[in-house]
Amino acid sequence: MLEVLKALANDKRLLILEWLKEPTAHFPPQRDGDLVDDGVCALFITEKLGVSAPTAGEHLKVLSGAGLIRGKKIKQWVFYKRDEERIAQVKRMLHDDW
């Protein structure tokens, strides 16, 4: 649970989770991978965040480590989408703990 709290304690990571909730509203169409089915290319997330690739990669790594998003490799790119089951589980855990 500590990993989840650390992941949620950053505005940029919260933005990523918000954007990935409705990827077609926040990202342009992709050449490879469907925004909804496959997730959003890390390059699009990096660009929208306005940070360097290593910084975005660290945010994505933290979110992945907490189980809040999943990465899927297509060709040489990694596409990210929310893990809705895990997010629902975290919401229940937080609600029960308070």
DSSP file (Angstrom, degrees, kcal/mol; ACC not computed):
  #  RESIDUE AA STRUCTURE BP1 BP2  ACC     N-H-->O    O-->H-N    N-H-->O    O-->H-N    TCO  KAPPA ALPHA  PHI   PSI    X-CA   Y-CA   Z-CA
    1    1 A M     >        0   0    0      0, 0.0     4,-2.3     0, 0.0     5,-0.2   0.000 360.0 360.0 360.0 -29.2    0.0    0.0    0.0
    2    2 A L  H  >  +     0   0    0      1,-0.2     4,-2.5     2,-0.2     5,-0.2   0.894 360.0  53.9 -62.3 -39.6    3.0    2.3    0.6
    3    3 A E  H  > S+     0   0    0      1,-0.2     4,-2.2     2,-0.2    -1,-0.2   0.892 108.7  49.8 -60.4 -39.5    3.9    2.1   -3.1
    4    4 A V  H  > S+     0   0    0      2,-0.2     4,-2.2     1,-0.2    -2,-0.2   0.933 110.3  48.8 -65.5 -46.4    0.4    3.2   -4.0
    5    5 A L  H  X S+     0   0    0     -4,-2.3     4,-0.7     1,-0.2    -2,-0.2   0.900 111.8  49.5 -62.4 -40.4    0.4    6.1   -1.7
    6    6 A K  H >< S+     0   0    0     -4,-2.5     3,-0.7     1,-0.2    -1,-0.2   0.910 110.7  50.9 -62.5 -41.8    3.8    7.2   -3.0
    7    7 A A  H >< S+     0   0    0     -4,-2.2     3,-0.5     1,-0.2    -2,-0.2   0.878 112.3  46.1 -63.7 -37.6    2.5    6.9   -6.6
    8    8 A L  H 3< S+     0   0    0     -4,-2.2    -1,-0.2     1,-0.2    -2,-0.2   0.542  94.0  79.9 -83.0  -6.8   -0.5    9.0   -5.8
    9    9 A A  T << S+     0   0    0     -3,-0.7     2,-0.4    -4,-0.7    -1,-0.2   0.071  80.2  79.2 -90.3  25.3    1.4   11.7   -3.9
   10   10 A N    <>  -     0   0    0     -3,-0.5     4,-2.1     1,-0.1     5,-0.2  -0.991  69.0-145.6-138.2 127.9    2.6   13.4   -7.1
   11   11 A D  H  > S+     0   0    0     -2,-0.4     4,-2.1     1,-0.2     5,-0.1   0.868 100.9  52.2 -59.4 -39.7    0.6   15.8   -9.3
   12   12 A K  H  > S+     0   0    0      1,-0.2     4,-2.2     2,-0.2    -1,-0.2   0.892 109.6  49.0 -67.4 -38.4    2.1   14.7  -12.5
   13   13 A R  H  > S+     0   0    0      2,-0.2     4,-2.2     1,-0.2    -1,-0.2   0.878 109.8  51.9 -68.5 -36.2    1.3   11.0  -11.8
   14   14 A L  H  X S+     0   0    0     -4,-2.1     4,-2.3     2,-0.2    -2,-0.2   0.890 108.5  52.2 -64.6 -38.4   -2.3   12.0  -10.9
   15   15 A L  H  X S+     0   0    0     -4,-2.1     4,-3.1     2,-0.2     5,-0.2   0.929 107.3  51.9 -61.1 -45.6   -2.5   13.8  -14.2
   16   16 A I  H  X S+     0   0    0     -4,-2.2     4,-2.6     1,-0.2    -2,-0.2   0.933 110.6  47.9 -57.4 -46.8   -1.3   10.7  -16.1
   17   17 A L  H  X S+     0   0    0     -4,-2.2     4,-0.9     1,-0.2    -1,-0.2   0.896 112.6  49.5 -61.4 -39.9   -4.0    8.6  -14.3
   18   18 A E  H >X S+     0   0    0     -4,-2.3     4,-0.8     1,-0.2     3,-0.6   0.937 112.6  46.5 -64.8 -46.8   -6.6   11.2  -15.2
   19   19 A W  H >< S+     0   0    0     -4,-3.1     3,-0.8     1,-0.2     7,-0.3   0.899 109.9  53.5 -62.5 -41.1   -5.6   11.3  -18.8
   20   20 A L  H 3< S+     0   0    0     -4,-2.6    62,-0.4     1,-0.2    -1,-0.2   0.684  95.1  69.8 -71.3 -16.1   -5.5    7.5  -19.2
   21   21 A K  H << S+     0   0    0     -4,-0.9    -1,-0.2    -3,-0.6    -2,-0.2   0.884 120.0  16.8 -66.2 -36.9   -9.0    7.3  -17.8
   22   22 A E  S XX S+     0   0    0     -3,-0.8     3,-1.2    -4,-0.8     4,-0.8  -0.628  76.6 169.3-132.7  73.8  -10.2    8.8  -21.1
   23   23 A P  H >> S+     0   0    0      0, 0.0     4,-2.1     0, 0.0     3,-0.6   0.821  73.8  57.6 -61.9 -33.9   -7.4    8.5  -23.5
   24   24 A T  H 34 S+     0   0    0      1,-0.2    -4,-0.1     2,-0.2    -5,-0.0   0.768 106.3  51.2 -70.2 -22.1   -9.3    9.5  -26.7
   25   25 A A  H <4 S+     0   0    0     -3,-1.2    -1,-0.2    -6,-0.2    -6,-0.0   0.693 120.7  32.6 -82.0 -19.7  -10.2   12.8  -25.0
   26   26 A H  H << S+     0   0    0     -4,-0.8    -2,-0.2    -3,-0.6    -1,-0.1   0.581 114.6  49.2-115.6 -13.2   -6.6   13.6  -24.1
   27   27 A F  S  < S-     0   0    0     -4,-2.1    -1,-0.1    -5,-0.2     3,-0.1  -0.950  75.4-115.3-133.2 149.8   -4.4   12.1  -26.8
   28   28 A P        -     0   0    0      0, 0.0    -2,-0.1     0, 0.0    16,-0.0  -0.316  51.8 -77.8 -74.2 163.7   -4.3   12.1  -30.6
   29   29 A P        -     0   0    0      0, 0.0     2,-0.3     0, 0.0     5,-0.1  -0.276  50.7-134.5 -58.3 149.4   -4.8    8.9  -32.7
   30   30 A Q        -     0   0    0      3,-0.3     5,-0.1     1,-0.1     3,-0.1  -0.795   9.8-139.3-109.3 150.2   -1.7    6.7  -32.8
   31   31 A R  S    S+     0   0    0     -2,-0.3     2,-0.4     1,-0.2    -1,-0.1   0.930  96.0  34.1 -69.4 -46.4   -0.2    4.9  -35.8
   32   32 A D  S    S+     0   0    0     42,-0.1    -1,-0.2    -3,-0.1     9,-0.1  -0.900 113.4  15.8-111.3 138.8    0.5    1.8  -33.7
   33   33 A G  S    S-     0   0    0     -2,-0.4     2,-0.4    -3,-0.1    -3,-0.3   0.525  80.7 -95.5  78.9 135.7   -1.8    0.5  -30.9
   34   34 A D     >> -     0   0    0      1,-0.1     4,-2.2    -5,-0.1     5,-1.5  -0.699  27.3-133.5 -83.4 133.1   -5.4    1.5  -30.1
   35   35 A L  T  45S+     0   0    0     -2,-0.4     4,-0.2     3,-0.2    -1,-0.1   0.874 103.7  32.9 -54.3 -41.4   -5.6    4.2  -27.5
   36   36 A V  T  45S+     0   0    0      2,-0.1    -1,-0.2     1,-0.1     4,-0.1   0.935 126.8  36.3 -83.6 -50.0   -8.3    2.3  -25.6
   37   37 A D  T  45S+     0   0    0      1,-0.1    -2,-0.2     2,-0.1    -1,-0.1   0.900 133.3  22.2 -74.4 -41.5   -7.4   -1.3  -26.1
   38   38 A D  T  <5S-     0   0    0     -4,-2.2    -3,-0.2     1,-0.3     2,-0.2   0.712 105.6-123.4-100.5 -24.3   -3.6   -1.0  -26.1
   39   39 A G      < -     0   0    0     -5,-1.5     2,-0.4    -4,-0.2    -1,-0.3  -0.552  38.1 -48.6 106.8-175.9   -3.0    2.2  -24.1
   40   40 A V  E     -A   80   0A   0     40,-3.0    40,-2.9    -2,-0.2    -6,-0.1  -0.807  56.2-109.2-103.0 135.3   -1.2    5.4  -24.8
   41   41 A C  E >>  -A   79   0A   0     -2,-0.4     4,-1.7    38,-0.3     3,-0.8  -0.351  23.7-126.3 -61.1 137.4    2.4    5.5  -26.2
   42   42 A A  H 3> S+     0   0    0     36,-2.4     4,-2.7     1,-0.2     5,-0.2   0.808 109.0  62.3 -56.1 -31.0    4.9    6.7  -23.6
   43   43 A L  H 3> S+     0   0    0      2,-0.2     4,-2.4     1,-0.2    -1,-0.2   0.898 103.1  48.1 -64.2 -39.6    6.0    9.4  -26.1
   44   44 A F  H <> S+     0   0    0     -3,-0.8     4,-2.5     2,-0.2    -1,-0.2   0.896 112.4  49.1 -66.0 -40.1    2.6   11.0  -26.1
   45   45 A I  H  X S+     0   0    0     -4,-1.7     4,-2.3     2,-0.2    -2,-0.2   0.924 111.4  49.7 -64.5 -44.1    2.5   10.9  -22.3
   46   46 A T  H  X>S+     0   0    0     -4,-2.7     4,-1.4     1,-0.2     5,-1.4   0.933 112.3  47.4 -59.3 -47.8    6.0   12.5  -22.1
   47   47 A E  H  <5S+     0   0    0     -4,-2.4     3,-0.2     1,-0.2    -2,-0.2   0.916 112.7  48.1 -61.7 -45.3    5.0   15.2  -24.6
   48   48 A K  H  <5S+     0   0    0     -4,-2.5    -1,-0.2     1,-0.2    -2,-0.2   0.862 110.3  52.0 -66.8 -35.6    1.8   16.1  -22.8
   49   49 A L  H  <5S-     0   0    0     -4,-2.3    -1,-0.2    -5,-0.2    -2,-0.2   0.793 102.6-136.0 -68.9 -27.0    3.5   16.2  -19.4
   50   50 A G  T  <5 +     0   0    0     -4,-1.4     2,-0.2     1,-0.3    -3,-0.2   0.851  63.0 116.0  73.2  34.6    6.1   18.6  -20.8
   51   51 A V  S   <S-     0   0    0     -5,-1.4    -1,-0.3     1,-0.1    -2,-0.1  -0.761  71.8 -82.6-126.3 172.9    9.0   16.7  -19.2
   52   52 A S     >  -     0   0    0     -2,-0.2     4,-2.6     1,-0.1     5,-0.2  -0.313  42.1-109.5 -71.5 160.4   12.1   14.8  -20.4
   53   53 A A  H  > S+     0   0    0      1,-0.2     4,-2.9     2,-0.2     5,-0.2   0.904 119.0  51.5 -58.7 -43.5   11.8   11.2  -21.4
   54   54 A P  H  > S+     0   0    0      0, 0.0     4,-1.9     0, 0.0    -1,-0.2   0.896 110.9  48.4 -62.6 -37.2   13.7   10.0  -18.3
   55   55 A T  H  > S+     0   0    0      2,-0.2     4,-2.0     1,-0.2    -2,-0.2   0.940 114.0  45.2 -66.7 -46.7   11.4   12.0  -16.0
   56   56 A A  H  X S+     0   0    0     -4,-2.6     4,-2.7     1,-0.2     5,-0.2   0.913 110.8  55.2 -61.6 -41.6    8.3   10.7  -17.6
   57   57 A G  H  X S+     0   0    0     -4,-2.9     4,-2.2    -5,-0.2    -1,-0.2   0.874 106.2  51.0 -59.1 -38.1    9.8    7.2  -17.6
   58   58 A E  H  X S+     0   0    0     -4,-1.9     4,-2.3     2,-0.2    -1,-0.2   0.916 110.1  49.0 -66.6 -42.7   10.3    7.5  -13.8
   59   59 A H  H  X S+     0   0    0     -4,-2.0     4,-2.3     1,-0.2    -2,-0.2   0.925 113.3  47.0 -61.3 -44.2    6.7    8.6  -13.3
   60   60 A L  H  X S+     0   0    0     -4,-2.7     4,-2.5     1,-0.2    -1,-0.2   0.866 110.5  53.1 -66.4 -36.1    5.4    5.6  -15.4
   61   61 A K  H  X S+     0   0    0     -4,-2.2     4,-2.8    -5,-0.2    -1,-0.2   0.912 109.6  47.9 -64.0 -43.6    7.7    3.3  -13.5
   62   62 A V  H  X S+     0   0    0     -4,-2.3     4,-1.6     2,-0.2    -2,-0.2   0.927 113.4  47.1 -64.7 -44.9    6.3    4.4  -10.2
   63   63 A L  H  <>S+     0   0    0     -4,-2.3     5,-2.1     1,-0.2     6,-0.9   0.897 114.6  47.3 -63.7 -39.9    2.7    4.0  -11.4
   64   64 A S  H ><5S+     0   0    0     -4,-2.5     3,-1.5     1,-0.2    -2,-0.2   0.916 108.8  54.1 -65.8 -43.4    3.5    0.6  -12.9
   65   65 A G  H 3<5S+     0   0    0     -4,-2.8    -1,-0.2     1,-0.3    -2,-0.2   0.811 107.8  50.6 -61.2 -30.8    5.3   -0.5   -9.7
   66   66 A A  T 3<5S-     0   0    0     -4,-1.6    -1,-0.3   -63,-0.2    -2,-0.2   0.530 115.3-119.7 -83.4  -6.3    2.2    0.4   -7.7
   67   67 A G  T < 5S+     0   0    0     -3,-1.5    -3,-0.2    -4,-0.3    19,-0.2   0.607  80.8 120.1  80.9  11.5    0.1   -1.6  -10.1
   68   68 A L  S   <S+     0   0    0     -5,-2.1    15,-2.5    -6,-0.2     2,-0.3   0.748  77.2  24.2 -83.5 -24.0   -2.0    1.4  -11.2
   69   69 A I  E     -B   82   0A   0     -6,-0.9     2,-0.4    13,-0.3    13,-0.2  -0.935  69.6-145.0-134.2 160.8   -1.0    1.2  -14.9
   70   70 A R  E     -B   81   0A   0     11,-2.8    11,-1.9    -2,-0.3     2,-0.3  -0.978  11.0-142.0-126.6 140.9    0.2   -1.6  -17.2
   71   71 A G  E     -B   80   0A   0     -2,-0.4     2,-0.4     9,-0.2     9,-0.2  -0.791  12.0-169.1-101.4 146.3    2.6   -1.3  -20.0
   72   72 A K  E     -B   79   0A   0      7,-2.3     7,-2.8    -2,-0.3     2,-0.5  -0.988  16.9-137.4-135.4 123.3    2.4   -3.2  -23.3
   73   73 A K  E     +B   78   0A   0     -2,-0.4     2,-0.4     5,-0.2     5,-0.2  -0.687  22.7 176.2 -86.1 127.9    5.2   -3.3  -25.8
   74   74 A I  E >   -B   77   0A   0      3,-2.5     3,-2.3    -2,-0.5     2,-0.2  -0.984  67.2 -41.9-130.4 119.1    4.2   -2.9  -29.4
   75   75 A K  T 3  S-     0   0    0     -2,-0.4    -2,-0.0     1,-0.3     0, 0.0  -0.445 124.2 -27.6  56.3-126.7    7.2   -2.8  -31.8
   76   76 A Q  T 3  S+     0   0    0     -2,-0.2    -1,-0.3    -3,-0.1     2,-0.2   0.392 123.7  87.1 -97.1   5.4    9.8   -0.6  -30.1
   77   77 A W  E <   - B   0  74A   0     -3,-2.3    -3,-2.5   -35,-0.0     2,-0.5  -0.677  66.1-139.2-106.4 156.6    7.2    1.4  -28.1
   78   78 A V  E     - B   0  73A   0     -2,-0.2   -36,-2.4    -5,-0.2     2,-0.4  -0.967  16.1-159.8-114.7 131.4    5.6    0.9  -24.7
   79   79 A F  E     -AB  41  72A   0     -7,-2.8    -7,-2.3    -2,-0.5     2,-0.4  -0.898   7.6-153.0-112.6 137.2    1.9    1.8  -24.4
   80   80 A Y  E     +AB  40  71A   0    -40,-2.9   -40,-3.0    -2,-0.4     2,-0.3  -0.891  17.1 168.5-118.3 140.2    0.3    2.4  -21.0
   81   81 A K  E     - B   0  70A   0    -11,-1.9   -11,-2.8    -2,-0.4   -60,-0.1  -0.972  39.1 -93.9-141.1 158.9   -3.3    2.0  -19.8
   82   82 A R  E     - B   0  69A   0    -62,-0.4     2,-1.0    -2,-0.3   -13,-0.3  -0.365  24.9-133.2 -69.0 147.6   -4.9    2.0  -16.4
   83   83 A D     >  -     0   0    0    -15,-2.5     4,-2.4     1,-0.2     5,-0.2  -0.828  25.5-174.6 -98.8  92.2   -5.4   -1.2  -14.4
   84   84 A E  H  > S+     0   0    0     -2,-1.0     4,-2.4     1,-0.2     5,-0.2   0.828  78.5  55.1 -62.8 -34.6   -9.0   -0.5  -13.5
   85   85 A E  H  > S+     0   0    0      2,-0.2     4,-2.1     1,-0.2    -1,-0.2   0.936 111.1  44.8 -62.8 -45.6   -9.3   -3.6  -11.3
   86   86 A R  H  > S+     0   0    0      2,-0.2     4,-2.6     1,-0.2    -2,-0.2   0.899 111.9  52.2 -65.5 -41.1   -6.3   -2.6   -9.2
   87   87 A I  H  X S+     0   0    0     -4,-2.4     4,-2.4     1,-0.2    -1,-0.2   0.910 110.1  48.7 -62.4 -42.1   -7.5    1.0   -9.0
   88   88 A A  H  X S+     0   0    0     -4,-2.4     4,-2.2     2,-0.2    -1,-0.2   0.900 110.7  51.4 -63.4 -40.2  -10.9   -0.2   -7.7
   89   89 A Q  H  X S+     0   0    0     -4,-2.1     4,-2.5     2,-0.2    -2,-0.2   0.918 110.1  48.8 -61.9 -44.2   -9.1   -2.4   -5.2
   90   90 A V  H  X S+     0   0    0     -4,-2.6     4,-2.8     2,-0.2     5,-0.2   0.906 109.4  52.4 -63.4 -42.3   -7.1    0.5   -4.0
   91   91 A K  H  X S+     0   0    0     -4,-2.4     4,-2.4     1,-0.2    -1,-0.2   0.917 110.8  47.6 -60.0 -43.1  -10.2    2.7   -3.6
   92   92 A R  H  X S+     0   0    0     -4,-2.2     4,-2.8     2,-0.2    -2,-0.2   0.923 112.3  49.5 -63.3 -43.7  -11.9    0.0   -1.5
   93   93 A M  H  X S+     0   0    0     -4,-2.5     4,-2.1     1,-0.2    -2,-0.2   0.921 112.8  46.6 -62.6 -44.1   -8.7   -0.4    0.7
   94   94 A L  H  X S+     0   0    0     -4,-2.8     4,-1.2     2,-0.2    -1,-0.2   0.907 113.5  48.9 -64.3 -41.2   -8.5    3.4    1.2
   95   95 A H  H  < S+     0   0    0     -4,-2.4     3,-0.3    -5,-0.2    -2,-0.2   0.914 112.9  47.0 -64.3 -43.5  -12.2    3.6    2.0
   96   96 A D  H  < S+     0   0    0     -4,-2.8    -1,-0.2     1,-0.2    -2,-0.2   0.842 109.5  54.6 -67.9 -33.5  -12.1    0.7    4.5
   97   97 A D  H  <        0   0    0     -4,-2.1    -1,-0.2     1,-0.2    -2,-0.2   0.752 360.0 360.0 -73.4 -23.4   -9.0    2.1    6.2
   98   98 A W     <        0   0    0     -4,-1.2    -1,-0.2    -3,-0.3    -2,-0.2   0.458 360.0 360.0 -90.6 360.0  -10.5    5.5    6.9
